[in-house]
Amino acid sequence: MTLAEVNALDRAGFVKEVGWVFEHSPWVAERAWPRRPFRSVDDLHAALAAEVDAASPDEQLLLLRAHPDLGARAKMSDASASEQSGAGLDSLTHEEFERLRRLNAVYHETFAFPFLYAVKGGTKHDILKSLEGRLSSSRDEELAEALRQVSRIARFRLQELIA
């Protein structure tokens, strides 16, 4: 899809084509649509990210909670499955899987949302190291970092969507 095609979409079409880049949260695209026309992918991403920033704390938390646990062997969106596979999370050893499962559980218990990490270009080792390191963050620090990671994930997805 081209940027010109994105800009020409009506609201429903825009939400259908772009709404998935923020995992199970089409409201982000719905709110960004009036900001058209977008001059670049960066401009589109900035408009989407601004809607997340302007969202209520409850909406932001729902957005974070819409993401699957990294390395979970559960149903997830095709985009998440592909991204996690690219980082090697589909080929964890039993020990790595158990370590990731335990760390994810502690993270959930500590912050009340899943650990988020834009895995594109990363490895399972990078992810485990980041997860361990981020457990010592404050809730406010981690909320901000999780939202940054969600924005990075959306940016990667937009780059793949728009030619």
Rosetta constraint file for C-alpha pairs under 8 A:
AtomPair CA 1 CA 5 HARMONIC 6.35 0.50
AtomPair CA 1 CA 6 HARMONIC 7.14 0.50
AtomPair CA 1 CA 161 HARMONIC 6.33 0.50
AtomPair CA 1 CA 162 HARMONIC 5.02 0.50
AtomPair CA 1 CA 163 HARMONIC 5.76 0.50
AtomPair CA 2 CA 6 HARMONIC 6.38 0.50
AtomPair CA 2 CA 162 HARMONIC 5.23 0.50
AtomPair CA 2 CA 163 HARMONIC 5.13 0.50
AtomPair CA 3 CA 7 HARMONIC 6.15 0.50
AtomPair CA 3 CA 38 HARMONIC 7.47 0.50
AtomPair CA 3 CA 39 HARMONIC 7.97 0.50
AtomPair CA 3 CA 40 HARMONIC 7.01 0.50
AtomPair CA 3 CA 41 HARMONIC 7.25 0.50
AtomPair CA 3 CA 162 HARMONIC 6.22 0.50
AtomPair CA 3 CA 163 HARMONIC 7.30 0.50
AtomPair CA 4 CA 8 HARMONIC 6.24 0.50
AtomPair CA 5 CA 9 HARMONIC 6.48 0.50
AtomPair CA 6 CA 14 HARMONIC 6.62 0.50
AtomPair CA 6 CA 17 HARMONIC 8.00 0.50
AtomPair CA 7 CA 36 HARMONIC 6.11 0.50
AtomPair CA 7 CA 37 HARMONIC 5.31 0.50
AtomPair CA 7 CA 38 HARMONIC 6.51 0.50
AtomPair CA 9 CA 13 HARMONIC 5.33 0.50
AtomPair CA 9 CA 14 HARMONIC 5.31 0.50
AtomPair CA 10 CA 14 HARMONIC 6.00 0.50
AtomPair CA 11 CA 15 HARMONIC 6.19 0.50
AtomPair CA 11 CA 30 HARMONIC 6.88 0.50
AtomPair CA 11 CA 33 HARMONIC 6.28 0.50
AtomPair CA 12 CA 16 HARMONIC 6.15 0.50
AtomPair CA 13 CA 17 HARMONIC 6.08 0.50
AtomPair CA 14 CA 18 HARMONIC 5.70 0.50
AtomPair CA 14 CA 19 HARMONIC 7.15 0.50
AtomPair CA 14 CA 29 HARMONIC 7.12 0.50
AtomPair CA 14 CA 30 HARMONIC 7.67 0.50
AtomPair CA 14 CA 33 HARMONIC 6.96 0.50
AtomPair CA 15 CA 19 HARMONIC 4.49 0.50
AtomPair CA 15 CA 20 HARMONIC 7.89 0.50
AtomPair CA 15 CA 26 HARMONIC 6.14 0.50
AtomPair CA 15 CA 27 HARMONIC 7.97 0.50
AtomPair CA 15 CA 29 HARMONIC 5.40 0.50
AtomPair CA 15 CA 30 HARMONIC 5.70 0.50
AtomPair CA 15 CA 33 HARMONIC 7.90 0.50
AtomPair CA 16 CA 20 HARMONIC 7.43 0.50
AtomPair CA 16 CA 26 HARMONIC 7.96 0.50
AtomPair CA 18 CA 26 HARMONIC 7.87 0.50
AtomPair CA 18 CA 29 HARMONIC 6.30 0.50
AtomPair CA 18 CA 158 HARMONIC 7.84 0.50
AtomPair CA 19 CA 24 HARMONIC 7.84 0.50
AtomPair CA 19 CA 25 HARMONIC 6.69 0.50
AtomPair CA 19 CA 26 HARMONIC 4.15 0.50
AtomPair CA 19 CA 27 HARMONIC 7.22 0.50
AtomPair CA 19 CA 28 HARMONIC 6.80 0.50
AtomPair CA 19 CA 29 HARMONIC 4.96 0.50
AtomPair CA 19 CA 30 HARMONIC 7.35 0.50
AtomPair CA 20 CA 24 HARMONIC 6.10 0.50
AtomPair CA 20 CA 25 HARMONIC 6.80 0.50
AtomPair CA 20 CA 26 HARMONIC 6.16 0.50
AtomPair CA 21 CA 153 HARMONIC 7.69 0.50
AtomPair CA 21 CA 154 HARMONIC 4.95 0.50
AtomPair CA 21 CA 155 HARMONIC 7.98 0.50
AtomPair CA 21 CA 157 HARMONIC 5.80 0.50
AtomPair CA 21 CA 158 HARMONIC 6.78 0.50
AtomPair CA 22 CA 26 HARMONIC 6.98 0.50
AtomPair CA 22 CA 28 HARMONIC 7.15 0.50
AtomPair CA 22 CA 63 HARMONIC 7.60 0.50
AtomPair CA 22 CA 150 HARMONIC 7.21 0.50
AtomPair CA 22 CA 151 HARMONIC 7.88 0.50
AtomPair CA 22 CA 153 HARMONIC 7.82 0.50
AtomPair CA 22 CA 154 HARMONIC 5.70 0.50
AtomPair CA 23 CA 63 HARMONIC 7.21 0.50
AtomPair CA 23 CA 66 HARMONIC 6.06 0.50
AtomPair CA 23 CA 67 HARMONIC 6.07 0.50
AtomPair CA 23 CA 77 HARMONIC 7.83 0.50
AtomPair CA 24 CA 63 HARMONIC 7.61 0.50
AtomPair CA 24 CA 66 HARMONIC 5.95 0.50
AtomPair CA 24 CA 67 HARMONIC 7.81 0.50
AtomPair CA 25 CA 63 HARMONIC 6.22 0.50
AtomPair CA 25 CA 66 HARMONIC 7.42 0.50
AtomPair CA 26 CA 30 HARMONIC 6.27 0.50
AtomPair CA 27 CA 31 HARMONIC 6.12 0.50
AtomPair CA 28 CA 32 HARMONIC 6.29 0.50
AtomPair CA 28 CA 48 HARMONIC 6.05 0.50
AtomPair CA 28 CA 51 HARMONIC 6.00 0.50
AtomPair CA 28 CA 52 HARMONIC 6.53 0.50
AtomPair CA 29 CA 33 HARMONIC 6.00 0.50
AtomPair CA 29 CA 48 HARMONIC 6.34 0.50
AtomPair CA 31 CA 48 HARMONIC 7.93 0.50
AtomPair CA 31 CA 51 HARMONIC 6.55 0.50
AtomPair CA 32 CA 36 HARMONIC 7.79 0.50
AtomPair CA 32 CA 47 HARMONIC 5.76 0.50
AtomPair CA 32 CA 48 HARMONIC 5.54 0.50
AtomPair CA 32 CA 51 HARMONIC 6.44 0.50
AtomPair CA 35 CA 47 HARMONIC 6.93 0.50
AtomPair CA 38 CA 43 HARMONIC 5.62 0.50
AtomPair CA 38 CA 44 HARMONIC 5.43 0.50
AtomPair CA 39 CA 43 HARMONIC 5.90 0.50
AtomPair CA 39 CA 44 HARMONIC 7.53 0.50
AtomPair CA 40 CA 44 HARMONIC 6.33 0.50
AtomPair CA 41 CA 45 HARMONIC 6.03 0.50
AtomPair CA 41 CA 158 HARMONIC 7.08 0.50
AtomPair CA 41 CA 159 HARMONIC 7.20 0.50
AtomPair CA 41 CA 162 HARMONIC 7.42 0.50
AtomPair CA 42 CA 46 HARMONIC 6.01 0.50
AtomPair CA 43 CA 47 HARMONIC 6.22 0.50
AtomPair CA 44 CA 48 HARMONIC 6.31 0.50
AtomPair CA 45 CA 49 HARMONIC 6.00 0.50
AtomPair CA 45 CA 154 HARMONIC 7.60 0.50
AtomPair CA 45 CA 155 HARMONIC 6.22 0.50
AtomPair CA 45 CA 158 HARMONIC 7.49 0.50
AtomPair CA 46 CA 50 HARMONIC 5.96 0.50
AtomPair CA 47 CA 51 HARMONIC 6.51 0.50
AtomPair CA 48 CA 52 HARMONIC 6.63 0.50
AtomPair CA 49 CA 53 HARMONIC 6.20 0.50
AtomPair CA 49 CA 151 HARMONIC 6.33 0.50
AtomPair CA 50 CA 54 HARMONIC 6.07 0.50
AtomPair CA 51 CA 55 HARMONIC 6.08 0.50
AtomPair CA 52 CA 60 HARMONIC 6.69 0.50
AtomPair CA 55 CA 59 HARMONIC 5.89 0.50
AtomPair CA 55 CA 60 HARMONIC 6.22 0.50
AtomPair CA 56 CA 60 HARMONIC 6.25 0.50
AtomPair CA 57 CA 61 HARMONIC 6.14 0.50
AtomPair CA 58 CA 62 HARMONIC 6.23 0.50
AtomPair CA 59 CA 63 HARMONIC 6.20 0.50
AtomPair CA 60 CA 64 HARMONIC 6.34 0.50
AtomPair CA 60 CA 147 HARMONIC 7.82 0.50
AtomPair CA 61 CA 65 HARMONIC 6.12 0.50
AtomPair CA 61 CA 113 HARMONIC 7.29 0.50
AtomPair CA 62 CA 66 HARMONIC 6.11 0.50
AtomPair CA 63 CA 67 HARMONIC 7.33 0.50
AtomPair CA 64 CA 113 HARMONIC 6.31 0.50
AtomPair CA 64 CA 114 HARMONIC 6.88 0.50
AtomPair CA 64 CA 116 HARMONIC 7.76 0.50
AtomPair CA 64 CA 146 HARMONIC 7.25 0.50
AtomPair CA 64 CA 147 HARMONIC 7.31 0.50
AtomPair CA 64 CA 150 HARMONIC 7.52 0.50
AtomPair CA 65 CA 113 HARMONIC 5.38 0.50
AtomPair CA 65 CA 114 HARMONIC 6.20 0.50
AtomPair CA 67 CA 114 HARMONIC 6.99 0.50
AtomPair CA 67 CA 116 HARMONIC 7.68 0.50
AtomPair CA 68 CA 72 HARMONIC 7.14 0.50
AtomPair CA 68 CA 76 HARMONIC 6.42 0.50
AtomPair CA 68 CA 80 HARMONIC 7.80 0.50
AtomPair CA 68 CA 114 HARMONIC 6.99 0.50
AtomPair CA 69 CA 104 HARMONIC 6.97 0.50
AtomPair CA 69 CA 114 HARMONIC 5.69 0.50
AtomPair CA 69 CA 115 HARMONIC 6.59 0.50
AtomPair CA 69 CA 116 HARMONIC 7.77 0.50
AtomPair CA 70 CA 84 HARMONIC 7.04 0.50
AtomPair CA 70 CA 89 HARMONIC 7.41 0.50
AtomPair CA 70 CA 100 HARMONIC 7.96 0.50
AtomPair CA 70 CA 104 HARMONIC 7.88 0.50
AtomPair CA 70 CA 115 HARMONIC 7.24 0.50
AtomPair CA 70 CA 116 HARMONIC 7.51 0.50
AtomPair CA 71 CA 84 HARMONIC 6.99 0.50
AtomPair CA 71 CA 89 HARMONIC 5.15 0.50
AtomPair CA 71 CA 90 HARMONIC 6.77 0.50
AtomPair CA 71 CA 97 HARMONIC 7.10 0.50
AtomPair CA 71 CA 100 HARMONIC 7.09 0.50
AtomPair CA 71 CA 101 HARMONIC 7.72 0.50
AtomPair CA 72 CA 101 HARMONIC 7.49 0.50
AtomPair CA 76 CA 80 HARMONIC 6.26 0.50
AtomPair CA 76 CA 81 HARMONIC 6.23 0.50
AtomPair CA 77 CA 81 HARMONIC 6.21 0.50
AtomPair CA 78 CA 82 HARMONIC 6.10 0.50
AtomPair CA 79 CA 83 HARMONIC 6.13 0.50
AtomPair CA 80 CA 84 HARMONIC 6.02 0.50
AtomPair CA 81 CA 85 HARMONIC 6.03 0.50
AtomPair CA 82 CA 86 HARMONIC 6.17 0.50
AtomPair CA 83 CA 87 HARMONIC 6.59 0.50
AtomPair CA 83 CA 119 HARMONIC 6.42 0.50
AtomPair CA 83 CA 120 HARMONIC 6.17 0.50
AtomPair CA 84 CA 88 HARMONIC 6.49 0.50
AtomPair CA 84 CA 89 HARMONIC 5.31 0.50
AtomPair CA 84 CA 90 HARMONIC 6.77 0.50
AtomPair CA 84 CA 119 HARMONIC 6.56 0.50
AtomPair CA 84 CA 120 HARMONIC 7.97 0.50
AtomPair CA 85 CA 89 HARMONIC 5.42 0.50
AtomPair CA 85 CA 90 HARMONIC 5.06 0.50
AtomPair CA 85 CA 91 HARMONIC 7.74 0.50
AtomPair CA 86 CA 119 HARMONIC 7.87 0.50
AtomPair CA 86 CA 120 HARMONIC 6.92 0.50
AtomPair CA 86 CA 121 HARMONIC 7.87 0.50
AtomPair CA 87 CA 119 HARMONIC 5.96 0.50
AtomPair CA 87 CA 120 HARMONIC 6.53 0.50
AtomPair CA 87 CA 121 HARMONIC 6.88 0.50
AtomPair CA 87 CA 122 HARMONIC 5.56 0.50
AtomPair CA 87 CA 123 HARMONIC 4.69 0.50
AtomPair CA 87 CA 124 HARMONIC 5.85 0.50
AtomPair CA 88 CA 92 HARMONIC 6.87 0.50
AtomPair CA 88 CA 123 HARMONIC 6.21 0.50
AtomPair CA 88 CA 124 HARMONIC 5.67 0.50
AtomPair CA 89 CA 124 HARMONIC 5.92 0.50
AtomPair CA 92 CA 96 HARMONIC 5.53 0.50
AtomPair CA 92 CA 97 HARMONIC 5.55 0.50
AtomPair CA 92 CA 124 HARMONIC 7.78 0.50
AtomPair CA 93 CA 97 HARMONIC 6.03 0.50
AtomPair CA 94 CA 98 HARMONIC 6.17 0.50
AtomPair CA 95 CA 99 HARMONIC 6.13 0.50
AtomPair CA 96 CA 100 HARMONIC 6.05 0.50
AtomPair CA 97 CA 101 HARMONIC 6.01 0.50
AtomPair CA 98 CA 102 HARMONIC 6.10 0.50
AtomPair CA 99 CA 103 HARMONIC 6.13 0.50
AtomPair CA 100 CA 104 HARMONIC 5.93 0.50
AtomPair CA 100 CA 128 HARMONIC 6.75 0.50
AtomPair CA 101 CA 105 HARMONIC 6.20 0.50
AtomPair CA 102 CA 106 HARMONIC 6.35 0.50
AtomPair CA 103 CA 107 HARMONIC 6.05 0.50
AtomPair CA 103 CA 131 HARMONIC 7.10 0.50
AtomPair CA 103 CA 132 HARMONIC 7.08 0.50
AtomPair CA 104 CA 108 HARMONIC 6.05 0.50
AtomPair CA 104 CA 114 HARMONIC 7.05 0.50
AtomPair CA 104 CA 115 HARMONIC 6.57 0.50
AtomPair CA 104 CA 131 HARMONIC 7.89 0.50
AtomPair CA 105 CA 109 HARMONIC 6.13 0.50
AtomPair CA 106 CA 110 HARMONIC 6.04 0.50
AtomPair CA 107 CA 111 HARMONIC 5.95 0.50
AtomPair CA 107 CA 112 HARMONIC 7.56 0.50
AtomPair CA 107 CA 113 HARMONIC 7.67 0.50
AtomPair CA 107 CA 114 HARMONIC 6.94 0.50
AtomPair CA 107 CA 115 HARMONIC 6.46 0.50
AtomPair CA 107 CA 131 HARMONIC 8.00 0.50
AtomPair CA 107 CA 135 HARMONIC 6.30 0.50
AtomPair CA 108 CA 112 HARMONIC 4.78 0.50
AtomPair CA 108 CA 113 HARMONIC 5.31 0.50
AtomPair CA 108 CA 114 HARMONIC 5.59 0.50
AtomPair CA 108 CA 115 HARMONIC 7.29 0.50
AtomPair CA 110 CA 135 HARMONIC 7.82 0.50
AtomPair CA 110 CA 139 HARMONIC 7.96 0.50
AtomPair CA 111 CA 139 HARMONIC 6.04 0.50
AtomPair CA 111 CA 142 HARMONIC 7.68 0.50
AtomPair CA 115 CA 131 HARMONIC 7.05 0.50
AtomPair CA 115 CA 146 HARMONIC 7.19 0.50
AtomPair CA 116 CA 146 HARMONIC 5.46 0.50
AtomPair CA 116 CA 149 HARMONIC 6.10 0.50
AtomPair CA 116 CA 150 HARMONIC 6.91 0.50
AtomPair CA 117 CA 127 HARMONIC 7.13 0.50
AtomPair CA 117 CA 146 HARMONIC 7.33 0.50
AtomPair CA 117 CA 149 HARMONIC 5.39 0.50
AtomPair CA 117 CA 150 HARMONIC 7.48 0.50
AtomPair CA 117 CA 153 HARMONIC 7.91 0.50
AtomPair CA 118 CA 122 HARMONIC 7.95 0.50
AtomPair CA 118 CA 149 HARMONIC 5.46 0.50
AtomPair CA 118 CA 150 HARMONIC 7.00 0.50
AtomPair CA 118 CA 152 HARMONIC 6.02 0.50
AtomPair CA 118 CA 153 HARMONIC 5.07 0.50
AtomPair CA 119 CA 123 HARMONIC 7.27 0.50
AtomPair CA 119 CA 127 HARMONIC 7.35 0.50
AtomPair CA 119 CA 153 HARMONIC 7.86 0.50
AtomPair CA 120 CA 153 HARMONIC 7.97 0.50
AtomPair CA 120 CA 156 HARMONIC 7.65 0.50
AtomPair CA 122 CA 126 HARMONIC 5.97 0.50
AtomPair CA 122 CA 127 HARMONIC 7.05 0.50
AtomPair CA 123 CA 127 HARMONIC 6.34 0.50
AtomPair CA 124 CA 128 HARMONIC 6.20 0.50
AtomPair CA 125 CA 129 HARMONIC 6.11 0.50
AtomPair CA 126 CA 130 HARMONIC 6.11 0.50
AtomPair CA 127 CA 131 HARMONIC 6.06 0.50
AtomPair CA 128 CA 132 HARMONIC 6.19 0.50
AtomPair CA 129 CA 133 HARMONIC 6.17 0.50
AtomPair CA 130 CA 134 HARMONIC 5.94 0.50
AtomPair CA 131 CA 135 HARMONIC 6.40 0.50
AtomPair CA 132 CA 136 HARMONIC 7.85 0.50
AtomPair CA 133 CA 137 HARMONIC 7.87 0.50
AtomPair CA 134 CA 142 HARMONIC 7.14 0.50
AtomPair CA 137 CA 141 HARMONIC 5.93 0.50
AtomPair CA 137 CA 142 HARMONIC 5.85 0.50
AtomPair CA 138 CA 142 HARMONIC 6.07 0.50
AtomPair CA 139 CA 143 HARMONIC 5.95 0.50
AtomPair CA 140 CA 144 HARMONIC 6.26 0.50
AtomPair CA 141 CA 145 HARMONIC 6.19 0.50
AtomPair CA 142 CA 146 HARMONIC 5.90 0.50
AtomPair CA 143 CA 147 HARMONIC 6.25 0.50
AtomPair CA 144 CA 148 HARMONIC 6.28 0.50
AtomPair CA 145 CA 149 HARMONIC 6.18 0.50
AtomPair CA 146 CA 150 HARMONIC 6.21 0.50
AtomPair CA 147 CA 151 HARMONIC 6.21 0.50
AtomPair CA 148 CA 152 HARMONIC 6.27 0.50
AtomPair CA 149 CA 153 HARMONIC 6.18 0.50
AtomPair CA 150 CA 154 HARMONIC 6.23 0.50
AtomPair CA 151 CA 155 HARMONIC 6.18 0.50
AtomPair CA 152 CA 156 HARMONIC 6.31 0.50
AtomPair CA 153 CA 157 HARMONIC 6.31 0.50
AtomPair CA 154 CA 158 HARMONIC 6.11 0.50
AtomPair CA 155 CA 159 HARMONIC 6.26 0.50
AtomPair CA 156 CA 160 HARMONIC 6.53 0.50
AtomPair CA 157 CA 161 HARMONIC 6.20 0.50
AtomPair CA 158 CA 162 HARMONIC 6.00 0.50
AtomPair CA 159 CA 163 HARMONIC 7.42 0.50
